[in-house]
Amino acid sequence: MLRYPGGAGSGNGKLNGQIFISLLNPGIGLLFAVAFFLLWLNHRERYVAYAAGAYVATAAAFLIQDLSPVLPMELQRLPANFGFLLTGMLFAAAIIKRYALPIPWRAMTITVAVSMTVFSWFLLVQPSIAARIYSVSLGAGVIALMIVRALWPLDRPYVIDKVLFWVATLSALNLIIRPIVILSLGGGFNDYVGFQQSVYWTTVQFSQAMVSIMAAISLMVAVALDMLGDLRRQVDDDDLSGLLNRRGFEAAAGAALRRCADAGRPAALLIADLDNFKKVNDTHGHAVGDAIIAAFGAHARATGPGDMIAGRVGGEEFAMLLPGAGIEAARQLAEAVRTGLASACGDQIPPTLTPTTCIGITANVPGASLSLLMRQADEALYAAKRSGRNCVRTFTPKPVLLATA
């Protein structure tokens, strides 16, 4: 989230020794606007476009505020401060949209409207520089608080999620508290010449650059992580079934199994194989076979619990890991998947075809690896096939024969 001057400016538009300061924030804004635009070209997510728009708005606002010709009654301050508030709206939209949360456009629009109405009153009717600062800073602070409110209930498992949350929190506190503290200590201002030379305006100009950089880098890191996540999903996902591929499943299931072992929780593994699948392809064509695979993946996702890890580990073979589940829960899921497969296919396959599946299940024991569970579930799966297919079997350890004297 960004800081806003809320009414500061160059007064008479003079370009003096402060030209560097005047161009610092527009330059930073334009630089990050271009950077986010280039990111958007490679990651077409709307929140990235919102971020680019936010930095365009802040650059334009500072250019109008500091370098545009002075209009009668200081009217250039209206578009400038609207630009600062628009920056807050777009940046809030960028962060909130990243988490696929509803953007509070209406609340933000009302906040901007109220803020600009108050600003206009103290610009045109009852001139007061301090009141204009309060109106815009408080409006921007309220918008920042909307980010905090949206992200507050969310789990923040990654460092970047915590950083974005605290950037918004500190920005809201800064926008609300800063003008009250500094203006209370330094008093009001009679004109913009005195304002430009004030501690408040110097603080805003330099802190704006720092906050802009911090906010941009934080969101850029988030975009980069999201792009890496997309690449990882492309590598680990199976497009046909909508599940993980074998590589993705083994990585995710292995990590989940280790977490279960560390916490002393059980886990169960199911391996399913579509019956007579080669015959289905040979008789009805590969399009029908693909439809069954896609239907199985969708059916497994809809039937299994939210923390289930499922993958297509072979041509017509699937694996499902249930963290925290025992053998009975695994059996119930296996039966639900088996009995619901035909209806899950619906009208995507010929009405004369009734697809079936065999499923082998096993539960972990202390120290069991994923490869061991896969072998055990495979044994149970082959037992199901030997039993005539279209059934569920549980892995049974072979009895240990004791040597006799």
C-alpha angles and dihedrals in degrees: 000000000000138000122240131205094218099208106349122129149133093290101210093023093248117167103218138141089314094068091111092054091046092054097039098083097039089049093050091046094052092045093054092041089059091045093052091045090055089048089051091054088061099034109037097200118139094228090062090054089050089054091051089050091050092057093045088053094049092047091050092046093054092045091052092043098048109022110025121102114271110258126206112284089009090281092161086076091070097065091036095056092039085057091054091052091045087054089057092048094050094044091049089049090051095053096041093045091053088067092047090244124145111269112231094228094154095050092046092048091051090048092051092046093052093044093050092045091055090043091052092050092054091044101047108017108029107011114218124153093196092051091051090052091052093047096054097036093049091046091052090045092054090052090051089051088057088063090050091049092049095048098038097088094045126101109244104202096159129065093236091057090055091046093053091048094051093043088058093044096049091043092054092049091046094050093048101039103032100069093043093052099041097041091046090054097040101035128223130308130242097202142001093260090065091041093053090055093046129112089238096059093043089051092049095048096051098035090050090061092049094046092046091054093045093048094046095048091048093052092042090055088050091051091048091051091049090051090050088049090053091050091048091051090049089053096042103036130087107220096201099053097028088231131106119284120237094273093048093045095050092049095047096039093046091053092047092049091053091051090051091050092050091050095042092242125144125240134192131207128208126192117191129189125190110239120244091351096159089055090051091053093045094047104036103020135253093280089066091046090051090049090055092050091050091047092049091052093049091044092050092050092048094046101042127076121267095257094050115124111213132178144168101241098175141010094288099358125104135187129203125189118199111198112209094012129121130213095274094054089048091052092051092051092046091053091047091051093046098047095042099048098091094050090044089061090056116167093342091095134045112282091236092061121086111183118209136184141206119220131196120195137191138169127225126253125202109293095011114149126214091250090055092050090048091054092048093048089047090055090051090047093054089048088056091051091050088052092063102277128261092079144098125243132184124221112254117194114235113251116258112239113219117219115245127213 
